[in-house]
Amino acid sequence: MNKIAVITGATAGFGEATARLFAQNGWDLVLTGRRAGRLLKLKNELTSASNRIETLCFDVRNESEVIKAVESLPESIRKDIYVVVNNAGLAVGRGPLDTGITDDWERMIDTNIKGLLYVSKAFIPILKANGSGHIVNLGSIAGKEVYPGGNVYCATKHAVDALSKAMRMDLLPYAIKVTNIAPGAAETEFSLVRFKGDEAIAGSVYEGFDPLQAEDIADAIWYVCTRPAHVNINDMVIMPAAQASAAVIHKTI
């Protein structure tokens, strides 16, 4: 049977692009997300004679939902899981810490840190039982540097960076690889979510330069997951050519 990749947050952006790329290359998939309609639509588009596509609809912030969903997978699926892509994440709001909204902070902490922990904890025993595997964590340039107004979001992505390093150590004896992918400015739903649906502000983030696209990050994930067994890419920072650091972007307007 084909190897299986589990992808969280598969209904848009990096997750959807990664699902499409892995399916094109013959992998079977377990796709997760909160939006059942989008999951079903993607499953129908990607299912073929050579691809098994399973979907699990749950919120990574809810540990009991994560556990129940993973436990629902039949052994025929579990035994072929090799890759787990912790993609689900978000930024909400931007501004000084003292004007921050507590609910925004909790959404980012619960999704970006606790959600990654819940999903990883649920799938690691499966990878151990299978004798090998690869966990890919979606971090950010915000996990390497802090920029004005990014405080809590940057803190959550610094946590992803640290957890990736810790997981690499923990899982080393079990032939389970761990990779941290740290994108710079990428044009997805990210800014629309961060600015709570304000399309004008979200669109202005990407004006005047060519940002990364979801497919660029999917390509990076595919690359790290297809290295020889003796090779692990611990960390990959990916920036648009116009971006030099988290806060330095050359714009033509």
C-alpha positions as CSV (number, residue, x, y, z in Angstrom):
1,M,0.0,0.0,0.0
2,N,1.0,3.6,-0.4
3,K,2.5,5.6,2.4
4,I,0.0,7.9,4.1
5,A,0.6,11.6,5.1
6,V,-1.6,13.2,7.7
7,I,-2.1,17.0,7.1
8,T,-3.8,19.2,9.6
9,G,-5.5,22.5,8.5
10,A,-5.9,20.9,5.0
11,T,-8.8,23.1,3.9
12,A,-6.8,26.0,2.7
13,G,-3.4,27.6,2.2
14,F,-0.3,25.5,2.9
15,G,-2.3,22.5,4.0
16,E,-4.4,22.3,0.9
17,A,-1.4,22.8,-1.4
18,T,0.5,20.1,0.4
19,A,-2.4,17.7,0.1
20,R,-2.6,18.3,-3.7
21,L,1.1,17.8,-4.2
22,F,1.3,14.6,-2.2
23,A,-1.8,13.2,-3.9
24,Q,-0.3,14.0,-7.3
25,N,2.7,12.0,-6.3
26,G,0.7,8.9,-5.4
27,W,0.5,9.3,-1.6
28,D,-2.6,8.4,0.4
29,L,-3.8,11.1,2.8
30,V,-5.6,11.7,6.0
31,L,-6.8,15.3,5.8
32,T,-8.0,17.2,8.9
33,G,-9.7,20.5,9.4
34,R,-12.7,22.3,11.0
35,R,-14.6,23.0,7.8
36,A,-16.4,19.8,6.9
37,G,-17.7,21.1,3.5
38,R,-14.2,22.0,2.4
39,L,-12.7,18.7,3.5
40,L,-15.3,16.8,1.6
41,K,-14.8,18.9,-1.5
42,L,-11.0,18.3,-1.4
43,K,-11.5,14.6,-0.7
44,N,-13.7,14.3,-3.8
45,E,-11.2,16.2,-5.9
46,L,-8.2,14.2,-4.9
47,T,-9.6,10.7,-4.6
48,S,-8.6,8.4,-7.5
49,A,-8.0,4.8,-8.3
50,S,-4.5,5.1,-6.8
51,N,-5.2,7.4,-3.8
52,R,-6.9,6.7,-0.5
53,I,-8.2,9.9,1.0
54,E,-9.6,9.9,4.5
55,T,-10.9,13.0,6.3
56,L,-11.2,13.8,10.0
57,C,-13.2,16.9,11.0
58,F,-12.1,18.3,14.3
59,D,-10.6,21.4,16.0
60,V,-6.9,20.9,17.0
61,R,-7.6,23.1,20.1
62,N,-9.9,20.4,21.5
63,E,-7.8,17.5,22.9
64,S,-10.7,15.1,23.3
65,E,-11.8,15.7,19.7
66,V,-8.2,15.0,18.5
67,I,-8.0,11.8,20.5
68,K,-11.4,10.6,19.4
69,A,-10.6,11.4,15.7
70,V,-7.3,9.6,15.7
71,E,-8.7,6.6,17.6
72,S,-11.4,6.3,14.9
73,L,-8.8,5.5,12.2
74,P,-8.8,1.8,11.3
75,E,-5.6,-0.3,11.6
76,S,-5.5,-0.5,7.8
77,I,-4.9,3.3,7.8
78,R,-2.8,3.6,10.9
79,K,-0.2,1.0,9.8
80,D,0.7,3.0,6.7
81,I,1.0,6.5,8.3
82,Y,4.5,7.9,7.7
83,V,4.2,11.7,7.6
84,V,2.4,14.0,10.0
85,V,2.3,17.7,8.9
86,N,1.3,20.0,11.8
87,N,0.1,22.8,9.6
88,A,-2.9,24.1,11.5
89,G,-2.1,27.6,12.8
90,L,-3.1,31.2,12.7
91,A,-2.3,34.8,13.7
92,V,-5.1,37.0,15.1
93,G,-4.6,40.7,15.6
94,R,-1.5,42.8,15.5
95,G,-0.5,45.6,17.9
96,P,1.1,46.5,21.2
97,L,0.8,44.0,24.0
98,D,-1.1,46.3,26.3
99,T,-3.8,46.8,23.7
100,G,-4.0,43.1,22.9
101,I,-7.3,41.1,23.1
102,T,-7.1,38.2,25.4
103,D,-9.4,36.0,23.2
104,D,-6.9,36.6,20.3
105,W,-4.0,35.5,22.4
106,E,-5.9,32.3,23.5
107,R,-6.8,31.4,20.0
108,M,-3.2,31.6,18.9
109,I,-1.8,29.8,21.9
110,D,-4.5,27.1,21.8
111,T,-4.0,26.5,18.1
112,N,-0.3,27.1,17.4
113,I,1.1,25.5,20.5
114,K,-1.4,23.3,22.3
115,G,-3.0,22.0,19.0
116,L,0.4,21.0,17.7
117,L,1.1,19.2,21.0
118,Y,-2.3,17.4,21.0
119,V,-1.9,16.2,17.4
120,S,1.7,15.1,17.9
121,K,1.0,13.2,21.1
122,A,-1.8,11.4,19.3
123,F,0.2,10.3,16.3
124,I,3.6,9.7,17.8
125,P,2.6,6.2,19.2
126,I,1.4,5.3,15.7
127,L,4.7,6.3,14.1
128,K,6.7,4.4,16.8
129,A,4.6,1.3,16.1
130,N,5.3,1.7,12.4
131,G,9.0,1.8,13.0
132,S,9.7,5.1,11.4
133,G,8.1,8.4,10.3
134,H,8.4,12.1,9.8
135,I,6.8,15.0,11.6
136,V,6.8,18.4,9.8
137,N,5.9,21.4,12.0
138,L,4.9,24.6,10.3
139,G,6.7,27.4,12.1
140,S,7.4,30.9,10.7
141,I,10.1,33.5,10.4
142,A,8.2,34.9,13.4
143,G,9.6,31.9,15.3
144,K,13.2,33.1,14.5
145,E,12.7,36.9,15.0
146,V,10.3,39.2,16.7
147,Y,8.7,42.1,14.8
148,P,6.7,45.1,16.1
149,G,3.1,44.2,16.9
150,G,3.7,40.5,16.6
151,N,4.4,39.8,20.3
152,V,2.1,36.8,21.1
153,Y,2.1,35.3,17.6
154,C,5.9,35.5,17.5
155,A,5.9,33.8,20.9
156,T,3.8,30.9,19.7
157,K,6.0,30.4,16.7
158,H,9.1,30.5,18.8
159,A,7.5,27.7,20.8
160,V,7.0,25.7,17.6
161,D,10.7,26.2,16.9
162,A,11.7,25.0,20.3
163,L,9.2,22.1,20.3
164,S,10.6,21.0,16.9
165,K,14.1,20.8,18.4
166,A,12.8,18.9,21.5
167,M,10.8,16.5,19.4
168,R,13.8,15.8,17.2
169,M,15.8,14.8,20.4
170,D,12.9,12.8,21.9
171,L,12.2,10.8,18.7
172,L,15.8,10.2,17.6
173,P,15.9,6.6,18.9
174,Y,12.8,5.7,17.0
175,A,13.8,6.6,13.4
176,I,11.2,9.4,13.4
177,K,12.5,12.6,11.7
178,V,11.3,16.1,12.7
179,T,11.5,19.2,10.5
180,N,10.6,22.8,11.2
181,I,9.5,24.8,8.2
182,A,9.7,28.6,8.7
183,P,8.1,30.6,5.9
184,G,8.4,34.3,5.5
185,A,5.7,36.5,3.9
186,A,3.2,34.1,2.1
187,E,0.0,35.1,0.4
188,T,-2.7,32.8,1.8
189,E,-5.7,33.3,4.1
190,F,-3.2,34.2,6.8
191,S,-3.6,38.0,6.7
192,L,-7.3,37.8,6.1
193,V,-7.6,35.8,9.4
194,R,-5.2,38.0,11.2
195,F,-7.1,41.2,10.3
196,K,-10.5,39.5,10.9
197,G,-11.8,39.6,7.4
198,D,-10.6,43.2,6.5
199,E,-9.7,42.5,2.8
200,A,-8.2,46.0,2.3
201,I,-5.7,45.7,5.1
202,A,-5.0,42.0,4.4
203,G,-4.3,42.7,0.7
204,S,-2.0,45.7,1.5
205,V,0.4,43.3,3.3
206,Y,1.4,41.8,-0.1
207,E,1.4,44.9,-2.3
208,G,4.6,46.0,-4.0
209,F,6.5,42.6,-4.0
210,D,6.1,39.0,-4.9
211,P,5.2,37.0,-1.8
212,L,5.5,33.3,-1.3
213,Q,2.6,31.2,-2.5
214,A,1.1,28.1,-0.8
215,E,2.6,25.9,-3.5
216,D,6.1,27.1,-2.6
217,I,5.8,25.8,0.9
218,A,4.1,22.6,-0.2
219,D,7.1,22.0,-2.5
220,A,9.5,22.5,0.5
221,I,7.5,20.0,2.6
222,W,7.6,17.5,-0.2
223,Y,11.3,18.0,-0.5
224,V,12.1,17.3,3.1
225,C,9.8,14.3,3.2
226,T,11.4,12.6,0.3
227,R,15.1,12.7,1.3
228,P,16.9,9.4,1.7
229,A,16.4,7.6,5.0
230,H,19.7,8.8,6.4
231,V,19.0,12.5,5.7
232,N,16.9,14.8,7.9
233,I,16.3,18.5,7.2
234,N,16.1,19.8,10.7
235,D,15.1,23.4,9.9
236,M,14.2,25.3,6.7
237,V,13.7,29.1,6.5
238,I,12.0,30.2,3.2
239,M,11.7,33.8,2.2
240,P,10.4,35.7,-0.8
241,A,13.4,37.2,-2.7
242,A,12.1,40.6,-1.7
243,Q,12.3,39.8,2.1
244,A,15.5,39.9,4.1
245,S,14.1,39.5,7.6
246,A,10.8,39.3,9.4
247,A,10.4,43.1,9.2
248,V,12.4,44.1,6.2
249,I,10.7,43.7,2.8
250,H,11.6,45.7,-0.3
251,K,8.5,47.0,-1.9
252,T,8.3,48.9,-5.2
253,I,5.4,51.1,-4.1
